[in-house]
């Protein structure tokens, strides 16, 4: 049975991937953007939260992916769960969440992850691992016995879906695909295909 609401469908599959099929990291997702050079680029990010509105991840706002989203907010997310024999592709538009929402999440992060947000200059070349380790030590010293504030260059994005493609390998011969598309009245159409 398939849910007419794609977020309910996602929620069920996500739960099953985590609880029934023991996927190693069910919240790992590939994020594809169109880069500033007009080429598609994919990288792995972690889904931190999903709501009825969309899918939230966090990153450095100076990273290549953030620059790409600024230029062209249309993105693709892909969850690949080999144990479940399922994949979910989501097409949507990405936008920054509020600074307050990002701050609320930042406060919940472990201390090491908070320092990591300051240390990591995503998409930039570093001369050596030692440079990164030295930077880490410097920030650990700077924030010793202090609250660690959220960097201005760090925060979250929400991807608001326009289309879902759920793929399920039911057997060696058939692949089922459930396609949901957002309509003008904000309802979802759904069709099923077998490949």
C-alpha positions, 0 to 999 in steps of 0.5 A: 500500500502506498500513501497518497501523501509523499511525506508519509511515504518517505516517513514510512520508508525512512523508519523501515530503513533505520529500524527494519533493514539496519541501513548504516546511515539512513540519513545520508543523502546525495545533494546535487546542485548546478555549480557556478560553472554550469556543471552538476555536482553531487556530494553527500550531506546528512539529513538532520530533520524533515518536516511536512514542509521539506528536508533540512541539512546544515553547511558552511555558507561559503561552500561550493554547494551554498554558492550554487544554491544561491545562484540556482536553488533547484536541487536533487536529493537522493537516498540510496538504501541497499539493504532495503533495496530502495531509493528515493529521489527528490527534486525541489528548491533549496532556501536558507532556514532562519538564523534562529532555527540554525542557532537552535540546532547549533546549540544541540550539537556536541562541543567538538562539532561546534568547534568543527563548524569554525575550523572547516572552511569547506571547498577550500584547499588546505596545504596539509592535515597539520594546518587543519589540526593546528586550526582545531587546537587554536579554536579549542583554546579560543573557546576554552571554558566558554560558550561556542557561538554559531559562526555567521557563515554556517547554517541550514537549508530546507529543500521544499520538494516538487517531485518524489520518485520512490524506487523499490526493487521487488524482485530480480526482474521488476523495479517499482517506481512511485512518482508524486508531483506537486500540483498548482493547488498544492495537492500531490498527484501520484502514479506507479510504473513498473520497469 
